[in-house]
Amino acid sequence: MWFDQPESSDVSRVGGKNAGLAEVTRTLANAGIRVPPGFATTAAAYRIYIEVNELAPKLRKHIDAYHSCQESLAETGAAMRRLIMDAEFPVPIAESIRTAYKELARRCGTAHLAVAVRSSATAEDLPQASFAGQQETFLNVRGESELLRACRKCYASLFTDRAIVYRETNGFDHLQVALSIGIQKMVRADRAGSGVMFTLDTETGFPGVVVINAAWGLGENVVQGTVNPDKYVIFKRLLTDEHLCPIIERSLGTKEKKLIYGAGGSARTRNINTTRRERETLVLKDAEILQLGRWAVDVEKHYGRPMDMEWAKDGDTNEIFLVQARPETVQSAKSATLLKTYSLNKKGKLIVTGAAIGEAISAGNACIIHSAKDIDQFREGSILVTEST
């Protein structure tokens, strides 16, 4: 389904991420909001993939083994992902994806189109549950065989360890959740910058501002929280007056790395260190900050609720694109009539400083984790200290 088709706004058919992109593509283009062109495979295609390859009973067997403690979470996830990666696309579905990819390349005027291949679960980005970041995205994918391989990887990522635990915790049946795949023209943000934005203050829930984060390069570093980005805060009510510049905060982030296109070999992307000039320069100009702020307000007004969005700037054309729009599910879910405050009764010896996650006060043993691969060393009730969450 192409993003400009009316049916592509159906979450049950294309998942939350693709439905959001399609909705913005179809309804907000007149407001000047740009979305990179693309199409989505359907949830039905995923179910056919599972059925034709007779995967359901094999996947269920591993889930049962996990429930009975015969397999660890890591063993269960790895086995389920391997089953999906070893399967093959039914010929009609593979041919349909190849045909749509060729048509997208034709529309974009290039023979070797680079695309972003993004997972979109049918239970994703719902107001009552957020599956954000649990499934995989693959950037700078070129060619039909690489595209089909990336699609299989997206299907397999439905069973990351994190996604399995989340569904267990929230009562979703593992085999009832399906996956759509969004295939979009790549924005050359590797030559510019990208980031996220919210239509409320993500720390306090204050709804009167738009908060934008920005870093150099492709957006995964900001989305995954692996760099300290720039932060811009815009006062919403004054955005309608084009003579005003209601930017009330500009914070320079360290932006230590940037994700760019890979140079040869099998790696499609690679992280490199930013230059001193890049670390000391704001990613966005005031006019671009205000443009994104107005887009955010238009999207929020259309959906009638606080929104969480991703954006990217093309370094070749200097155009900015919206590449994600979903309901904000953290602050907006909190009670508007309940306010909790915490205060320290006395000061202790300062041990470490940094960015706190959350606004509570807690006590416990410090647990220093240098890498995600060591997370099994974390003990419940400890205070996590790490370079990147």
C-alpha positions in Angstrom: 0.0 0.0 0.0 1.3 3.4 -1.0 1.3 6.1 1.8 -1.0 8.3 -0.3 -3.7 5.6 -0.5 -6.7 6.1 1.9 -6.5 2.4 3.1 -2.9 2.9 4.3 -4.1 4.8 7.4 -5.6 1.6 8.8 -3.5 0.5 11.8 -4.8 -3.1 11.6 -3.4 -3.4 8.0 -0.1 -1.4 8.1 0.7 -0.9 11.8 1.0 2.3 13.9 4.1 3.7 12.3 3.0 3.4 8.7 -0.5 4.5 9.4 0.8 7.7 11.0 3.1 8.4 8.1 0.2 7.8 5.6 -2.2 10.0 7.6 0.2 12.9 7.6 1.0 12.3 3.9 -2.6 12.4 2.9 -4.1 15.1 5.2 -1.3 17.5 6.0 0.5 18.0 2.7 -1.5 21.2 2.2 0.1 22.6 5.4 3.5 22.2 3.8 4.5 19.1 5.8 6.7 16.8 3.7 6.9 13.1 4.2 9.4 11.0 2.1 7.5 8.9 -0.5 7.1 5.2 0.2 4.9 2.2 0.6 4.0 -0.4 3.2 3.7 -4.1 3.1 0.6 -5.3 4.9 0.0 -7.3 8.1 -1.7 -9.9 5.9 1.6 -10.4 4.0 3.3 -11.1 7.4 0.6 -13.6 8.3 0.9 -15.4 4.9 4.7 -15.5 5.5 4.2 -17.2 8.8 1.5 -19.6 7.4 3.3 -20.7 4.2 6.5 -21.4 6.1 4.5 -23.2 8.8 6.1 -21.2 11.6 3.3 -20.7 14.0 3.6 -24.1 15.9 7.4 -23.8 16.0 7.2 -20.3 17.4 4.5 -21.3 19.9 6.7 -24.2 21.0 9.5 -21.8 22.0 7.0 -19.5 23.8 5.7 -22.5 25.8 9.3 -23.5 26.6 10.0 -19.9 27.9 6.8 -20.0 30.1 7.9 -23.3 31.6 11.4 -22.0 32.2 12.9 -24.7 29.9 14.4 -21.9 27.8 15.8 -18.5 28.9 14.6 -15.3 27.4 17.8 -15.0 25.3 17.5 -18.6 24.0 13.8 -18.1 23.2 14.3 -14.8 21.3 17.3 -16.1 19.4 15.5 -19.3 18.3 12.4 -17.4 17.2 14.4 -14.9 15.2 16.4 -17.7 13.5 13.2 -19.5 12.4 11.9 -16.3 10.7 15.3 -15.5 9.1 15.7 -19.0 7.7 12.2 -18.9 6.0 11.5 -17.6 2.5 9.1 -15.1 1.1 6.2 -16.6 -0.9 6.9 -15.8 -4.6 3.8 -13.5 -5.1 4.7 -11.3 -2.0 8.4 -11.1 -3.0 7.5 -10.1 -6.5 5.0 -7.5 -5.2 7.7 -5.9 -3.0 10.2 -5.9 -5.9 7.6 -4.2 -8.2 6.8 -1.5 -5.7 10.5 -0.8 -5.1 11.0 -0.4 -8.8 8.0 2.0 -9.0 9.3 4.0 -6.0 12.7 4.3 -7.7 11.0 5.5 -10.9 9.0 8.1 -9.0 12.2 9.3 -7.3 14.0 9.4 -10.7 16.9 7.1 -9.8 17.7 3.5 -10.7 19.5 2.6 -7.5 17.3 4.1 -4.8 18.4 3.9 -1.2 15.5 3.3 1.2 14.8 3.1 4.9 13.2 -0.2 5.8 11.2 0.3 9.0 9.1 -2.1 11.2 5.5 -1.1 12.0 3.7 -3.5 14.4 -0.1 -3.7 14.3 -0.1 -3.1 18.1 2.5 -0.3 17.9 2.1 3.4 18.7 -1.3 3.0 20.3 -2.4 5.6 22.9 -2.5 3.0 25.6 0.7 1.2 24.7 4.0 2.1 23.0 6.1 -0.5 21.2 8.4 2.3 20.0 12.0 1.2 19.4 11.4 -2.5 20.0 11.5 -3.6 16.3 14.3 -2.8 13.9 14.9 -0.2 11.3 17.5 -0.7 8.5 18.9 2.4 6.7 20.5 2.9 3.3 19.2 -0.3 1.8 19.8 -0.7 -1.9 18.8 -3.4 -4.4 16.0 -6.0 -4.5 17.9 -8.8 -2.7 19.1 -6.5 0.1 15.6 -5.1 0.5 14.0 -8.6 0.9 16.7 -9.5 3.4 16.0 -6.3 5.4 12.3 -7.2 5.3 13.0 -10.6 6.8 15.1 -9.0 9.5 12.2 -6.7 10.3 9.9 -9.7 10.7 12.5 -11.4 12.9 12.8 -8.2 15.1 9.2 -8.8 16.2 10.8 -11.2 18.6 13.6 -9.2 20.1 14.1 -10.0 23.8 12.7 -6.6 24.7 9.6 -7.0 22.6 8.9 -10.4 24.1 9.0 -9.1 27.6 6.9 -6.0 26.7 4.1 -8.2 25.3 4.3 -10.6 28.2 4.0 -7.6 30.7 1.1 -6.0 28.8 -0.9 -9.1 28.0 -0.4 -9.2 24.2 -0.5 -12.6 22.5 2.9 -13.0 20.7 1.3 -14.6 17.6 -1.6 -12.2 17.4 0.6 -9.1 16.8 1.6 -8.8 13.1 4.2 -6.7 11.4 3.9 -4.3 8.4 7.1 -2.9 6.9 7.5 0.7 5.7 9.8 1.2 2.8 10.7 4.9 2.2 13.1 7.0 0.2 16.1 7.8 2.4 16.5 11.4 3.4 20.2 12.4 3.2 20.3 13.4 6.8 23.8 11.9 7.0 24.9 15.1 5.2 22.8 17.3 7.6 20.9 16.4 10.8 17.8 14.8 12.3 16.0 14.3 15.6 12.8 14.1 17.4 10.1 16.5 18.7 7.3 16.5 21.1 4.2 18.7 21.5 4.7 19.0 25.3 7.5 19.2 27.8 8.7 15.6 28.1 10.0 16.2 31.7 7.0 18.1 33.2 4.1 17.4 30.8 3.6 21.1 30.3 1.5 21.3 27.1 2.3 24.9 26.0 5.6 24.2 24.3 7.1 22.2 21.5 10.4 20.5 22.4 12.9 19.5 19.6 16.0 17.5 19.9 18.6 17.5 17.1 22.0 15.9 16.2 24.2 15.6 13.1 23.6 12.6 10.8 20.9 10.0 10.6 18.3 9.9 13.3 19.0 6.5 15.0 21.5 8.1 17.5 18.9 10.5 18.8 16.0 7.9 18.8 18.1 5.4 20.6 19.6 8.0 23.0 23.2 7.3 22.1 24.2 11.0 21.8 23.5 14.1 23.8 21.5 16.2 21.3 20.8 19.9 20.9 17.5 21.0 22.6 15.2 23.7 21.4 12.0 24.8 23.2 9.3 26.8 21.4 6.3 28.6 23.0 3.3 27.4 21.1 0.8 30.3 21.4 3.1 32.8 19.7 3.9 30.5 16.7 1.0 31.9 14.7 2.6 35.3 14.5 5.2 35.1 11.8 6.9 38.3 13.0 7.8 36.7 16.3 10.5 34.2 17.2 9.1 32.4 20.3 12.1 30.1 20.8 12.5 30.2 24.6 15.5 27.8 25.0 18.4 26.7 22.9 20.7 24.2 24.5 23.9 23.0 22.8 24.4 19.3 23.0 27.7 17.6 22.8 26.6 15.5 19.8 29.7 13.2 20.1 29.0 11.0 17.1 27.0 11.0 13.8 25.6 8.1 11.8 26.4 8.3 8.1 26.1 6.0 5.1 28.5 3.0 5.1 31.5 3.1 2.8 31.7 -0.2 1.0 31.3 -3.7 2.4 28.2 -5.0 4.0 27.7 -2.2 6.5 25.1 0.2 5.3 25.7 2.8 8.0 28.6 3.7 10.4 29.1 5.9 13.4 31.9 8.4 13.2 33.1 11.1 15.7 31.9 14.6 15.0 34.3 17.4 14.5 34.9 20.1 17.1 33.1 22.6 14.9 30.0 20.3 14.7 30.0 19.7 18.5 30.1 23.5 19.0 27.5 24.4 16.4 23.7 24.2 16.7 22.2 21.8 14.1 19.1 23.9 13.3 18.8 27.6 12.3 16.0 29.6 13.9 13.8 29.5 10.8 14.1 25.7 10.7 13.2 25.4 14.4 10.1 27.5 13.9 9.1 25.5 10.8 9.3 22.3 12.8 7.4 23.9 15.6 4.5 24.9 13.3 4.5 21.4 11.8 4.3 19.9 15.3 1.3 22.1 16.2 -0.5 21.2 13.0 0.0 17.5 13.6 -1.2 17.8 17.2 -4.2 19.7 16.1 -5.1 17.1 13.5 -4.8 14.2 15.9 -6.3 16.1 18.9 -3.6 14.8 21.3 0.0 15.3 22.3 2.4 13.8 19.7 5.9 12.3 19.4 7.5 12.9 16.0 10.8 12.2 14.2 12.2 14.6 11.5 15.2 14.6 9.2 16.9 17.3 7.1 18.2 16.4 3.6 21.8 17.8 3.2 21.5 17.8 -0.6 18.3 19.8 -0.9 18.2 21.5 2.6 14.5 20.3 2.9 13.1 19.0 6.2 10.9 16.0 6.3 8.7 14.4 8.9 9.5 10.6 9.1 7.4 9.6 12.1 4.2 10.7 13.9 2.7 8.8 16.8 0.8 9.6 20.1 3.0 10.6 23.1 2.4 7.9 25.7 4.4 8.9 28.8 3.5 12.4 30.1 0.1 12.5 28.4 -0.9 9.3 30.3 -0.2 10.9 33.7 -2.9 12.4 35.8 -3.5 16.1 35.2 -4.8 16.6 38.8 -2.0 14.8 40.6 1.4 16.5 41.3 4.2 14.7 43.1 7.3 16.5 44.4 10.4 15.2 46.1 12.8 17.0 48.4 16.1 16.0 50.1 16.1 16.5 53.9 19.9 16.7 54.0 22.9 16.7 51.7 25.3 13.8 51.4 28.6 13.4 49.8 28.5 14.0 46.0 29.6 10.8 44.2 28.6 11.3 40.6 26.6 13.8 38.5 24.8 13.4 35.1 21.4 13.4 33.4 18.8 11.8 35.7 16.1 9.8 34.1 12.8 10.7 35.8 12.2 13.2 38.6 11.9 11.0 41.7 14.4 10.5 44.5 15.5 7.0 45.2 18.2 5.0 47.1 20.1 1.9 46.4 23.5 0.5 45.4 25.1 2.0 42.3 25.3 -0.5 39.4 27.7 0.7 36.7 26.9 -0.9 33.3 29.3 0.0 30.5 27.6 -1.8 27.6 24.1 -3.2 26.9 25.7 -6.7 26.6 26.4 -6.5 30.3 22.8 -5.7 31.3 22.3 -9.2 32.8 24.6 -8.0 35.6 22.1 -5.4 36.7 20.3 -6.2 40.0 16.7 -5.1 40.7 16.6 -2.3 43.2 20.0 -0.8 42.1 20.6 2.6 40.7 21.7 2.2 37.0 24.7 4.4 36.1 25.6 4.2 32.4 26.9 6.3 29.5 23.7 5.8 27.4 20.3 4.5 28.5 
